[in-house]
Amino acid sequence: MITYRDLEIQPFINASGTITTLGGSLMDPEVIDAMREASKSFIDLNLLNERAGEYLARRIGVPAAFISCGAASGMQLSAAACLTGTDSNRVNGLPHTEGWRNRFVISSVDPHTYIHQGIEVCGGTLVRVGTDEGATDEDYFGAIDDQTAAVVYFLGRQSREQLERVVAGAAERGVPVMVDAAAQLPPRSNLVEIVAAGVSLVTFSGGKGLGGPQNSGLVLGKAEYVEAVRMNASPRSAIGRGMKVGKEEILGLLTAVDRFLKGNDGEDVTTWEGRASSIVKAVEDLSGVKAYVLREGQSANPDFAPRAYIEIEEDRLSGVIQKMHEGSPSIAIRRAGNLLCLDPMTLKSGEEEVVGERLRVVLGDQ
């Protein structure tokens, strides 16, 4: 067996969160066992996709579900679905959309350009509205016309309350809404309530709060739109063919979702708050340091999770992050504006003590 160390890569303690470039989240042994079991057999992958979607729809309580190759893949396939519907000729015709409704009204609030690029790869034309700070309801509605294929909404950077207004206004104009909610789990209620709000498609990451394989995503929504996603996706010979989801990832995500739904938001928050508080307690008496736990009003996603925040002089931030990274064990923390942010969602039990002790030493040395 080849390990990270064989490749001279050093694992680290992740106090930065479920970030893609840091490996997402860690899978429970039950999820790994499901993937291992799935790897032992040949299977009809089209049938597996269909049955997995049916299982997830029943288990979650939504009209339809599909497993994508990550959340970004789910958003790209959602765009394809809004362009083609279930018309097989259109599915085969992408990315050539001349004469179609092919405009996507999208706010400038989200900096992830790969979402924008994925829509354009499918043949969509972007109509950007608003600013980096946000977009008003009027920005969205004023940009919708008879060539609009969908409205794109970034939940987390934009509010749930506005989403409901945007969905209602778009519905009056006969336009679907597709939602990027990649990091918006937990709370568990988001799995049902976002679809219930009337969106056509919503995408979650499988490898963040769900604790599934990192290269998996969950697309939920109205049955006809999810079927259009499936028609555009691997293993079909369509624009999404390159975004393959293997049998192992499908069974792994099914197990992860099942485990997630058996869990409890309150218990999660209690655990995370305890770990964040432990870190704060380790450094709160240091001179020039202000430390506290936030549960609401934070920019980090999901804002549902309590995190530890450290206020120090701005010119010290980069040095602290670097020293935490260079220590043994290496510890990843991040900057949130002018603060240090430590996320307990990705800490194993007991690692909060290691993080707190190291942070105290590094802050004391600065």
C-alpha positions in Angstrom: 0.0 0.0 0.0 1.3 3.4 -0.9 0.8 6.2 1.7 1.1 10.0 1.8 4.5 9.6 3.4 5.7 7.5 0.6 5.0 10.5 -1.6 6.7 12.8 1.0 3.4 14.5 1.8 2.8 15.3 5.5 -0.7 15.1 6.8 -1.8 17.8 9.2 -4.5 18.8 11.8 -7.2 20.7 9.9 -8.6 23.6 12.0 -9.5 25.4 8.8 -12.7 23.7 7.8 -14.2 21.5 5.0 -12.2 23.2 2.3 -11.7 21.4 -1.0 -8.0 22.1 -1.3 -7.4 20.7 2.2 -9.2 17.4 1.5 -12.8 18.3 2.4 -13.9 16.2 5.4 -13.0 12.8 6.8 -15.2 9.7 6.1 -16.5 7.5 8.8 -15.4 3.9 8.7 -18.9 2.8 7.8 -18.7 5.0 4.6 -15.3 3.5 3.8 -16.7 0.0 4.3 -19.5 0.7 1.9 -17.1 1.9 -0.7 -14.9 -1.1 -0.2 -17.8 -3.5 -0.6 -19.0 -1.7 -3.7 -15.6 -2.1 -5.3 -15.9 -5.9 -5.2 -18.6 -6.3 -7.9 -19.5 -5.3 -11.4 -22.8 -3.4 -11.6 -25.0 -1.7 -14.2 -24.0 1.9 -13.5 -27.1 3.5 -15.1 -29.3 1.3 -13.0 -27.3 2.1 -9.9 -27.6 5.8 -10.5 -31.3 5.5 -10.9 -31.9 3.3 -7.8 -29.5 5.5 -5.7 -31.5 8.6 -6.7 -34.8 6.9 -5.8 -33.4 5.8 -2.4 -32.1 9.2 -1.6 -35.4 10.9 -2.6 -37.3 8.6 -0.2 -34.8 8.8 2.6 -34.5 12.6 2.5 -38.1 13.4 1.6 -37.7 15.3 -1.7 -39.2 14.7 -5.2 -35.9 13.5 -6.8 -32.2 13.2 -6.2 -28.9 12.6 -8.2 -25.3 12.0 -7.2 -22.8 14.2 -9.0 -19.1 14.3 -9.1 -18.8 17.1 -6.5 -20.9 20.2 -6.0 -19.3 22.1 -8.9 -20.2 19.2 -11.2 -23.7 19.4 -9.8 -24.0 23.0 -10.7 -22.7 22.5 -14.2 -25.2 19.6 -14.8 -28.0 21.8 -13.3 -27.2 24.4 -15.9 -27.2 21.8 -18.6 -30.6 20.6 -17.3 -32.1 24.1 -17.5 -30.9 24.4 -21.1 -32.1 21.0 -22.4 -34.9 19.8 -20.2 -35.5 16.2 -21.1 -35.2 16.8 -24.8 -32.6 14.2 -26.0 -31.9 16.2 -29.1 -30.9 19.2 -27.0 -28.9 17.0 -24.7 -26.9 15.8 -27.7 -26.7 19.3 -29.1 -24.9 21.0 -26.1 -23.0 23.3 -26.0 -24.6 24.7 -29.1 -27.6 26.6 -27.8 -28.3 29.2 -30.6 -31.9 30.1 -30.6 -32.6 28.5 -27.1 -33.3 30.2 -23.8 -29.7 30.2 -22.8 -29.2 33.2 -20.5 -28.4 32.6 -16.8 -29.0 35.5 -14.4 -26.2 35.2 -11.8 -25.0 37.5 -9.1 -21.4 38.7 -8.8 -21.4 37.9 -5.0 -19.6 34.5 -5.3 -15.9 34.5 -6.3 -15.8 30.9 -7.5 -15.3 31.5 -11.2 -15.4 27.8 -12.0 -19.2 27.9 -11.4 -19.5 30.6 -14.0 -17.1 28.8 -16.3 -19.1 25.5 -15.9 -22.3 27.2 -17.1 -20.5 28.7 -20.1 -19.0 25.4 -21.0 -22.6 24.0 -21.3 -23.4 26.8 -23.8 -25.0 29.2 -21.3 -24.6 33.0 -21.5 -24.1 34.8 -18.1 -26.0 37.9 -17.2 -24.2 39.2 -14.1 -26.1 41.4 -11.7 -25.3 43.1 -8.5 -21.8 43.6 -7.0 -19.4 41.6 -4.9 -21.5 42.6 -1.9 -24.7 41.2 -3.2 -27.7 41.6 -5.6 -31.1 43.0 -4.9 -34.4 41.3 -5.8 -34.8 44.1 -8.4 -31.3 43.2 -9.9 -32.5 39.7 -10.5 -36.0 40.5 -11.8 -34.8 43.3 -14.0 -32.4 41.0 -15.8 -34.9 38.2 -16.6 -36.2 38.2 -20.1 -37.6 35.7 -22.7 -34.2 34.3 -23.2 -33.5 33.4 -19.6 -32.9 29.8 -18.9 -32.5 30.0 -15.1 -31.5 32.2 -12.2 -28.5 31.1 -10.2 -28.4 31.7 -6.4 -25.5 31.3 -4.0 -27.0 30.3 -0.6 -24.7 31.3 2.3 -23.3 34.4 0.6 -26.9 35.4 0.1 -29.8 34.9 2.5 -32.5 32.3 2.8 -35.1 35.0 3.0 -34.0 36.6 -0.3 -33.9 33.2 -1.9 -37.6 32.7 -1.2 -38.4 36.1 -2.8 -36.3 35.3 -5.8 -37.9 31.9 -6.3 -41.4 33.5 -6.1 -40.5 36.3 -8.5 -38.8 33.9 -11.0 -41.7 31.5 -10.9 -44.1 34.4 -11.9 -41.9 34.8 -14.9 -41.7 31.1 -15.7 -38.0 30.8 -14.9 -36.4 28.0 -12.8 -33.9 28.8 -9.9 -30.8 26.7 -9.3 -29.0 27.0 -6.0 -25.4 26.5 -5.0 -25.6 25.3 -1.4 -22.3 23.4 -1.4 -21.3 24.2 2.2 -24.8 24.6 3.7 -25.0 21.4 5.6 -25.7 21.3 8.5 -28.5 22.1 9.4 -30.1 19.0 8.2 -33.3 20.8 7.5 -31.7 22.4 4.4 -31.9 19.1 2.6 -35.7 19.4 2.6 -36.6 23.1 3.1 -34.7 24.5 0.2 -36.5 22.2 -2.3 -39.7 22.9 -0.5 -39.1 26.7 -1.1 -39.8 26.0 -4.7 -36.3 25.9 -6.2 -35.9 23.6 -9.3 -32.4 22.3 -8.4 -30.1 22.6 -5.3 -26.6 21.2 -5.1 -24.7 20.2 -1.9 -21.2 19.0 -1.6 -20.9 15.3 -0.6 -17.5 15.7 0.9 -18.1 18.6 3.3 -20.8 18.5 6.0 -22.2 15.2 4.7 -18.9 13.4 5.4 -19.0 11.5 2.2 -16.4 11.0 -0.6 -14.8 14.2 -1.5 -15.5 13.8 -5.2 -19.3 13.5 -4.7 -22.2 15.9 -4.7 -25.9 15.8 -4.1 -28.4 17.4 -6.5 -32.0 17.6 -5.2 -35.1 19.1 -6.8 -38.1 18.8 -8.9 -38.4 15.4 -10.7 -38.4 16.7 -14.3 -35.2 18.8 -13.6 -33.4 16.0 -11.8 -34.2 13.7 -14.7 -32.7 16.3 -17.1 -29.6 16.4 -14.9 -29.3 12.6 -15.2 -29.7 12.7 -19.0 -26.8 15.2 -19.2 -24.5 13.2 -16.8 -22.1 10.3 -16.8 -22.4 7.5 -17.7 -24.6 8.8 -20.5 -22.8 10.0 -23.6 -23.5 13.6 -22.9 -21.7 16.8 -21.8 -21.2 15.5 -18.3 -19.6 12.2 -19.3 -16.2 13.4 -18.1 -17.6 14.0 -14.6 -17.8 10.3 -13.7 -19.1 9.1 -10.4 -18.0 5.5 -9.6 -19.9 2.8 -8.0 -17.8 3.2 -4.9 -18.6 6.9 -4.5 -22.3 6.3 -5.0 -22.5 3.7 -2.3 -20.3 5.8 -0.1 -22.5 8.9 -0.4 -25.7 6.8 0.2 -24.1 5.6 3.5 -22.9 9.1 4.4 -26.4 10.6 3.8 -28.0 7.9 5.9 -25.5 8.5 8.8 -26.0 12.2 8.5 -29.8 12.0 8.7 -29.5 9.8 11.8 -27.4 12.5 13.5 -28.6 15.5 15.4 -27.9 19.2 14.8 -28.0 20.0 18.5 -25.4 17.4 19.4 -23.2 18.5 16.6 -23.3 22.2 17.7 -22.6 21.1 21.3 -19.5 19.2 20.2 -18.2 21.9 18.0 -18.9 24.6 20.5 -17.0 22.6 23.2 -14.0 22.3 20.9 -14.0 25.9 19.9 -14.3 27.0 23.5 -11.4 24.9 24.4 -9.2 26.7 21.9 -10.5 30.1 23.1 -9.7 29.2 26.7 -6.2 28.3 25.8 -5.3 31.8 24.6 -7.9 34.3 26.0 -5.6 35.5 28.8 -2.7 36.4 26.5 -1.8 40.1 26.2 -3.0 41.7 22.9 -5.3 38.8 22.1 -9.1 38.8 22.1 -10.7 35.3 21.6 -14.3 34.3 21.4 -16.7 31.8 19.9 -19.3 32.8 17.3 -22.4 30.9 16.3 -24.1 33.5 14.2 -23.1 36.5 12.1 -20.0 35.0 10.7 -18.9 35.0 7.1 -17.6 31.4 7.2 -19.9 28.7 5.7 -22.0 27.2 7.0 -22.6 29.9 9.6 -24.6 27.2 11.5 -21.3 25.9 13.0 -19.7 27.6 16.1 -16.1 28.7 15.4 -13.2 30.2 17.4 -12.1 33.6 16.3 -8.9 35.4 17.4 -8.3 39.1 17.2 -4.7 40.3 17.0 -2.8 43.0 15.2 -3.4 42.6 11.5 0.3 42.5 10.6 0.7 39.4 12.8 -2.0 37.3 11.1 0.1 35.8 8.3 3.0 35.0 10.6 0.8 33.1 13.0 -0.8 31.1 10.2 2.6 30.3 8.8 4.1 29.2 12.2 1.1 26.9 12.9 1.6 25.4 9.5 5.3 24.8 9.9 5.1 23.2 13.4 4.9 19.5 14.2 2.3 18.4 13.8 1.4 20.9 11.1 -1.9 22.7 11.8 -4.0 24.5 9.2 -5.9 27.6 10.3 -7.2 30.4 8.2 -7.9 34.1 8.0 -11.4 35.5 8.0 -11.1 39.1 7.2 -8.9 40.6 9.9 -9.4 37.6 12.3 -7.9 34.2 12.7 -10.7 31.6 12.3 -10.4 28.0 13.7 -13.1 25.6 12.6 -13.9 22.7 14.9 -16.0 20.8 12.2 -12.8 19.1 10.9 -11.1 18.4 14.2 -10.9 14.9 15.6 -11.6 14.5 19.3 -8.7 15.7 21.4 -7.1 17.8 18.6 -8.6 20.9 19.9 -6.2 20.7 22.9 -3.2 20.3 20.6 -4.4 23.3 18.5 -5.0 25.4 21.6 -1.6 24.6 23.2 0.3 25.3 19.9 -1.7 28.5 19.3 -0.8 29.8 22.8 2.9 29.2 22.1 2.8 30.9 18.7 0.8 33.9 19.9 3.1 34.2 22.9 6.2 34.2 20.7 4.9 36.9 18.3 
